Amino acid sequence: GGGGGGGGAAGSGAAGQTSPPSIPVSKLFNGAYPEGEIQRYKDDNLWRETNEEKRELERLERNMYNEVRQCAEVHREVRRYIADWVKPGMKLIDVCETLENSVRQLIEERGLEAGIAFPTGCSQNHIAAHWTPNGGDTTVIDKDDVIKFDFGTQINGRIIDCAFTKTFNDKYDPLLDAVREATECGIRESGIDVRLCDIGEAIEEVMESHEVELDGKTYQVKCCRNLNGHSIAPYQIHAGKSVPIVRGGETTRMEEGEFYAIETFGSTGKGYVREDLECSHYMKNYDVGHVPLRLPKAKQLLGVIDRNFGTLAFCRRFLDRIGETKYLMALKNLCDNGIIQPYPPLVDVKGSYVAQYEHTIMLRPTCKEVLTRGDDY
C-alpha cells in the first residue's frame, strides 16, 4: 500500500511509503523536506515578508528548518497510517508499539540525536492527557471510545508535538469539529508580539460556540481551563510559556523565532482536569544540577535515563524496552529527590468525553509556518 502520490508535497505523504510505514523519509525525499502551511502575519507585522534582514535570518536557519520539517513529515506519515488502521478490539499497547516502531524506522532513530520525543499519549474518553499503557496493560479499544493520539518526533532536540482525536462513531463529530476549529483559531491568532491571553480568549469563544448532543443530552463544549499549549525549545517540550485556552491568561507575548505547540481540549464534562490513575510519563527536570544520591540503584537508573532520554519525556515501557527491570523504587527515589518529575494522567469527570487537536508552529522572522499541517488536519 502507498501513502498516495505526489512528489511528497506537505500532507500528501511521500510516494512509495509502505503500509505500515517502514521506509525512512530520508529515502523518499531528496534531502529537502516539504515546508508546512505558511500563514501571513497580521497587518503590523506584514512588512516582515519582504524585509531583507528578516529573509537573511531565515537563510541562516535553513538546515534547522529542514530538520523540523523532516520530523513533521515523519509525524504525518505515521499518523495517517495509524488513524486508518486502528480499530475497536485492538489493545492500546499494541497500537502504541506499532506507532512508536514506525516513528523509529522513519526517523532512523539514533540515540538522543533523532527519535521519539515523548511517549505516545492514547488517552481515552474522560482522560484528557498523559496516559500511555504501562507494561502488561490489557486495555482494549471500544467502538464508542474517544481517543487522543498525541505523539512527538525529534531531530537534534527539535521537537514536533502534534495530536488528533480518533473515534469510531460519528455521534462525536460535533465535539471533534469544535476542538479542530478552536485549535485552528489558536493557530490563526498566534504571531510575533501577540499576547498569550488574547489567543486564549479567542479559542474559548470558538470552542464554546459549539454544542454536542450525545444520547439525548445536549452539552455546550467546554475548554479544559487548566490545560494549555506551550512554547518548545531544544530538548525541552515545555519551554516556559503557556498558551491558555480560556480567557484571563498572561499578557506575555510571543516572540520571533519561537516554536509553539498550539493545542486545545474540548470537554463534555467540567472543563477542569485533575491528576488520577497510575503514572506512566516521567521527565528529567530541565534545570536540575548534580544531586548526590544515596541509593546505588537510583544512581544507576539516572545514568540510564541521562544516556537514553536526557531531558526528553519517557515512560515505563521505554525503560522496559532497553532492558531495565525492578526500577520502580529507584524511579520513585529520583522523583522524591526532585530530579525526575512524574506526569500522571490528567482526567475530567468520569463519563465525560474530551477531544484534542494540536499542531506545532514556528514563528519565522518573515511568516508563521504550521509545520505539522497535513491533508488530514
C-alpha positions as CSV (number, residue, x, y, z in Angstrom):
1,G,0.0,0.0,0.0
2,G,1.2,3.5,-0.7
3,G,0.8,6.8,1.0
4,G,-0.7,8.4,-2.1
5,G,1.1,10.0,-4.9
6,G,2.5,13.5,-5.4
7,G,6.2,14.4,-5.0
8,G,5.7,14.4,-1.3
9,A,4.0,17.8,-1.0
10,A,3.2,18.6,2.6
11,G,0.4,16.4,3.7
12,S,0.3,14.1,0.8
13,G,2.7,11.6,2.3
14,A,5.6,10.6,0.2
15,A,5.0,8.4,-2.8
16,G,6.5,5.0,-2.1
17,Q,5.9,4.6,1.6
18,T,4.8,1.2,2.8
19,S,1.8,0.2,4.9
20,P,2.6,0.0,7.8
21,P,5.2,2.7,7.2
22,S,8.8,1.4,7.4
23,I,10.9,3.3,4.8
24,P,13.0,6.2,6.3
25,V,11.7,9.5,5.0
26,S,15.3,10.3,4.1
27,K,15.0,7.7,1.3
28,L,11.8,9.2,0.0
29,F,12.8,12.9,-0.1
30,N,15.9,14.2,-1.7
31,G,17.4,15.9,1.3
32,A,14.8,18.7,1.3
33,Y,11.5,18.2,3.2
34,P,8.3,20.0,2.4
35,E,7.5,23.3,4.0
36,G,4.4,23.4,6.3
37,E,1.5,25.6,5.7
38,I,2.5,29.3,5.5
39,Q,0.3,31.8,7.3
40,R,0.9,35.5,6.9
41,Y,1.4,37.7,10.0
42,K,-1.3,40.3,10.7
43,D,-1.1,44.0,9.5
44,D,1.6,45.5,11.8
45,N,4.0,42.6,11.1
46,L,3.3,42.2,7.3
47,W,6.5,44.2,6.5
48,R,8.5,41.2,7.6
49,E,7.6,39.2,4.4
50,T,9.8,41.3,2.2
51,N,12.3,42.6,4.7
52,E,15.8,41.7,3.5
53,E,17.2,41.4,7.0
54,K,14.5,39.0,8.1
55,R,14.9,36.9,5.0
56,E,18.6,36.6,5.7
57,L,17.9,35.4,9.2
58,E,15.9,32.6,7.6
59,R,18.7,31.7,5.2
60,L,21.0,31.2,8.2
61,E,18.5,28.7,9.8
62,R,17.8,26.7,6.6
63,N,19.3,23.5,8.0
64,M,17.4,23.7,11.2
65,Y,14.1,24.4,9.3
66,N,14.8,21.3,7.2
67,E,15.3,19.1,10.3
68,V,12.0,20.1,11.9
69,R,10.2,19.6,8.6
70,Q,11.7,16.1,8.4
71,C,10.2,15.5,11.9
72,A,6.9,16.8,10.7
73,E,6.9,14.6,7.7
74,V,7.5,11.5,9.9
75,H,4.6,12.6,12.0
76,R,2.3,13.0,9.0
77,E,3.2,9.6,7.5
78,V,2.9,7.7,10.8
79,R,-0.4,9.3,11.9
80,R,-2.0,8.8,8.6
81,Y,-1.4,5.0,8.8
82,I,-2.4,4.7,12.5
83,A,-5.6,6.7,12.0
84,D,-6.7,4.5,9.2
85,W,-5.5,1.2,10.7
86,V,-6.6,1.4,14.4
87,K,-9.9,-0.4,15.2
88,P,-12.0,-1.3,18.2
89,G,-10.9,-4.6,19.8
90,M,-7.2,-3.7,19.4
91,K,-5.0,-3.5,22.5
92,L,-3.8,0.1,23.1
93,I,-0.3,-1.3,24.0
94,D,-0.1,-2.9,20.5
95,V,-1.2,0.3,18.8
96,C,1.4,2.3,20.7
97,E,4.2,-0.1,19.9
98,T,3.2,-0.1,16.2
99,L,3.1,3.7,16.2
100,E,6.4,4.1,18.0
101,N,8.3,1.5,15.9
102,S,7.1,3.3,12.8
103,V,8.5,6.5,14.1
104,R,11.8,4.8,14.9
105,Q,12.1,3.5,11.4
106,L,11.0,6.6,9.5
107,I,13.2,8.9,11.5
108,E,16.2,6.4,11.6
109,E,16.4,6.6,15.4
110,R,19.9,7.4,16.7
111,G,20.0,7.8,20.5
112,L,19.4,11.4,21.5
113,E,20.1,12.7,18.0
114,A,16.8,11.5,16.4
115,G,13.8,9.6,17.5
116,I,10.7,9.7,19.6
117,A,10.3,13.0,21.5
118,F,7.9,11.7,24.3
119,P,5.6,8.7,25.0
120,T,2.6,8.1,22.8
121,G,-0.5,9.5,24.6
122,C,-3.6,7.4,23.8
123,S,-5.9,8.9,26.5
124,Q,-9.5,7.6,26.3
125,N,-12.7,9.4,26.9
126,H,-12.6,11.4,30.2
127,I,-8.8,11.0,30.4
128,A,-7.5,14.2,28.7
129,A,-3.8,13.6,28.5
130,H,-0.6,11.8,29.7
131,W,-2.0,8.3,29.6
132,T,0.0,5.6,27.8
133,P,-0.1,1.9,28.8
134,N,2.5,0.5,31.2
135,G,3.9,-3.0,30.5
136,G,1.3,-5.7,30.8
137,D,-1.6,-3.4,30.3
138,T,-4.6,-5.1,28.7
139,T,-6.8,-2.1,27.8
140,V,-8.7,-2.6,24.6
141,I,-10.2,0.0,22.3
142,D,-14.0,0.2,22.4
143,K,-16.2,1.2,19.5
144,D,-17.5,4.2,21.5
145,D,-14.1,5.5,22.7
146,V,-12.8,9.0,22.0
147,I,-9.0,8.6,21.9
148,K,-6.5,11.4,21.8
149,F,-3.3,10.2,20.0
150,D,-0.6,12.6,21.0
151,F,2.9,11.7,19.8
152,G,6.2,13.5,19.1
153,T,9.3,13.3,16.9
154,Q,12.6,15.0,17.3
155,I,15.9,15.5,15.5
156,N,18.8,17.2,17.4
157,G,16.3,18.1,20.1
158,R,13.9,20.0,17.7
159,I,10.6,18.6,18.8
160,I,7.4,18.3,16.8
161,D,4.4,17.9,19.1
162,C,1.1,17.1,17.3
163,A,-2.1,15.3,18.2
164,F,-5.5,14.2,16.8
165,T,-8.6,12.6,18.2
166,K,-9.9,9.2,16.8
167,T,-13.4,7.9,17.2
168,F,-15.4,5.1,15.5
169,N,-18.9,6.6,16.0
170,D,-19.9,9.8,14.1
171,K,-22.0,11.0,17.0
172,Y,-18.8,12.6,18.3
173,D,-18.2,14.6,15.1
174,P,-19.6,17.9,16.5
175,L,-17.2,17.6,19.5
176,L,-14.2,16.9,17.2
177,D,-15.3,19.8,14.9
178,A,-15.4,22.2,17.9
179,V,-11.9,21.3,19.0
180,R,-10.5,21.3,15.5
181,E,-11.9,24.8,14.9
182,A,-10.7,26.0,18.3
183,T,-7.2,24.8,17.5
184,E,-7.3,26.5,14.1
185,C,-8.4,29.7,15.8
186,G,-5.4,29.5,18.1
187,I,-3.0,29.0,15.2
188,R,-4.6,31.9,13.2
189,E,-4.4,34.2,16.2
190,S,-0.8,33.4,17.0
191,G,2.0,35.6,15.8
192,I,5.0,37.7,16.8
193,D,4.1,40.2,19.6
194,V,0.7,38.7,20.1
195,R,-0.4,38.5,23.8
196,L,-0.9,34.9,25.0
197,C,-4.1,35.9,26.9
198,D,-5.7,37.2,23.6
199,I,-5.2,33.8,22.0
200,G,-6.8,32.1,24.9
201,E,-9.8,34.4,24.8
202,A,-10.3,33.8,21.1
203,I,-10.0,30.0,21.5
204,E,-12.6,29.9,24.3
205,E,-15.1,31.9,22.2
206,V,-14.9,29.5,19.3
207,M,-14.9,26.3,21.5
208,E,-18.0,27.4,23.5
209,S,-20.0,28.4,20.4
210,H,-20.4,24.6,19.8
211,E,-22.8,22.1,21.2
212,V,-22.8,18.4,21.0
213,E,-25.8,16.0,21.6
214,L,-24.9,12.6,23.0
215,D,-27.6,10.1,23.7
216,G,-30.3,12.7,24.0
217,K,-28.4,15.1,26.2
218,T,-27.0,18.4,24.9
219,Y,-23.7,19.7,26.1
220,Q,-22.0,23.1,25.5
221,V,-18.4,22.2,24.6
222,K,-16.1,23.5,27.4
223,C,-12.4,24.2,27.2
224,C,-10.4,22.3,29.8
225,R,-9.3,25.5,31.5
226,N,-6.2,24.2,33.2
227,L,-4.7,22.7,30.1
228,N,-2.8,24.7,27.5
229,G,-0.4,25.0,24.6
230,H,3.2,25.7,25.3
231,S,6.5,27.1,23.8
232,I,9.0,24.4,22.8
233,A,12.8,24.7,22.9
234,P,15.6,22.2,22.0
235,Y,15.2,19.1,24.2
236,Q,12.6,21.0,26.2
237,I,8.9,20.1,25.4
238,H,7.5,22.8,27.8
239,A,9.9,25.7,27.5
240,G,8.3,28.2,29.9
241,K,5.4,30.0,28.1
242,S,1.9,28.7,28.2
243,V,-0.8,29.4,25.6
244,P,-4.1,29.4,27.5
245,I,-7.3,28.0,26.0
246,V,-9.6,30.3,28.1
247,R,-9.8,34.0,28.9
248,G,-7.8,35.6,31.7
249,G,-4.3,34.4,30.9
250,E,-1.0,36.2,31.0
251,T,-0.2,39.3,29.0
252,T,3.2,37.8,28.0
253,R,3.8,38.0,24.2
254,M,5.0,35.5,21.6
255,E,8.4,36.4,20.1
256,E,10.3,35.9,16.8
257,G,11.9,32.6,16.4
258,E,9.8,30.7,18.9
259,F,8.2,27.4,18.4
260,Y,4.8,26.7,19.9
261,A,2.6,23.6,20.4
262,I,-0.9,25.1,19.9
263,E,-3.4,22.6,21.4
264,T,-6.9,22.8,22.6
265,F,-9.1,20.4,24.6
266,G,-12.9,20.4,24.5
267,S,-14.9,18.5,27.1
268,T,-18.5,17.5,27.8
269,G,-17.5,17.4,31.5
270,K,-16.5,20.1,33.9
271,G,-13.7,21.5,31.7
272,Y,-11.2,21.0,34.5
273,V,-8.7,18.2,34.8
274,R,-7.0,16.7,37.8
275,E,-4.3,14.1,38.3
276,D,-5.5,10.5,38.6
277,L,-4.7,6.8,37.8
278,E,-1.3,5.1,37.6
279,C,1.6,7.2,36.3
280,S,3.4,6.2,33.1
281,H,5.0,9.5,32.0
282,Y,8.2,10.9,33.5
283,M,10.8,13.6,32.6
284,K,14.0,14.8,33.9
285,N,13.8,18.3,35.4
286,Y,15.5,20.5,32.7
287,D,17.1,22.8,35.2
288,V,18.3,20.3,37.8
289,G,22.1,20.3,38.6
290,H,24.0,17.4,40.2
291,V,22.2,15.9,43.1
292,P,24.1,13.4,45.3
293,L,22.2,10.2,45.5
294,R,22.5,7.6,48.3
295,L,20.7,4.7,46.6
296,P,23.1,2.9,44.1
297,K,20.1,1.7,42.0
298,A,18.8,5.3,41.7
299,K,22.3,6.4,40.6
300,Q,22.5,3.7,38.0
301,L,18.9,4.4,36.8
302,L,19.7,8.1,36.4
303,G,22.7,7.2,34.3
304,V,20.4,5.1,32.0
305,I,17.9,8.0,31.8
306,D,20.7,10.5,31.0
307,R,22.1,8.4,28.2
308,N,18.8,7.4,26.6
309,F,16.4,10.2,27.2
310,G,18.3,13.2,28.5
311,T,15.6,15.8,29.3
312,L,13.1,14.3,26.9
313,A,10.0,12.6,28.4
314,F,9.9,8.8,28.7
315,C,7.6,6.2,30.1
316,R,7.9,2.9,31.9
317,R,7.6,0.9,28.6
318,F,10.7,2.7,27.2
319,L,12.7,1.6,30.3
320,D,11.4,-2.0,29.9
321,R,12.4,-1.9,26.2
322,I,16.0,-1.1,26.9
323,G,16.2,-3.9,29.4
324,E,15.7,-2.2,32.8
325,T,13.9,-4.2,35.4
326,K,12.8,-3.7,39.0
327,Y,13.3,0.1,38.7
328,L,10.2,1.4,40.4
329,M,11.8,2.1,43.8
330,A,14.7,3.8,42.2
331,L,12.4,5.8,39.9
332,K,10.4,6.9,43.0
333,N,13.6,7.9,44.7
334,L,14.6,10.1,41.7
335,C,11.2,11.7,41.8
336,D,11.4,12.3,45.6
337,N,14.8,13.9,45.1
338,G,13.3,16.4,42.5
339,I,15.5,15.1,39.7
340,I,12.7,13.4,37.8
341,Q,9.2,14.8,37.6
342,P,6.2,12.3,37.3
343,Y,3.4,13.4,35.0
344,P,0.3,11.4,36.0
345,P,-2.7,11.2,33.7
346,L,-5.0,14.3,33.7
347,V,-8.7,13.5,33.8
348,D,-12.1,15.2,33.7
349,V,-15.1,13.7,35.4
350,K,-15.9,10.0,34.7
351,G,-18.4,9.6,31.9
352,S,-17.4,12.7,30.1
353,Y,-15.6,13.0,26.7
354,V,-12.5,15.1,26.0
355,A,-11.2,15.7,22.4
356,Q,-7.9,17.3,21.4
357,Y,-6.2,18.7,18.3
358,E,-2.6,20.0,18.3
359,H,-0.1,21.5,15.8
360,T,3.4,22.7,16.1
361,I,4.0,26.2,14.7
362,M,7.3,28.1,14.1
363,L,7.3,31.9,14.3
364,R,9.7,32.6,11.5
365,P,11.1,36.1,11.0
366,T,9.0,36.6,7.8
367,C,5.9,34.4,8.4
368,K,4.2,31.8,10.5
369,E,4.8,28.1,9.5
370,V,2.3,25.4,10.6
371,L,4.9,22.7,10.5
372,T,2.6,19.7,11.1
373,R,-0.2,20.6,8.7
374,G,-1.4,17.7,6.7
375,D,-4.3,17.0,4.4
376,D,-5.9,15.1,7.3
377,Y,-5.9,18.1,9.7
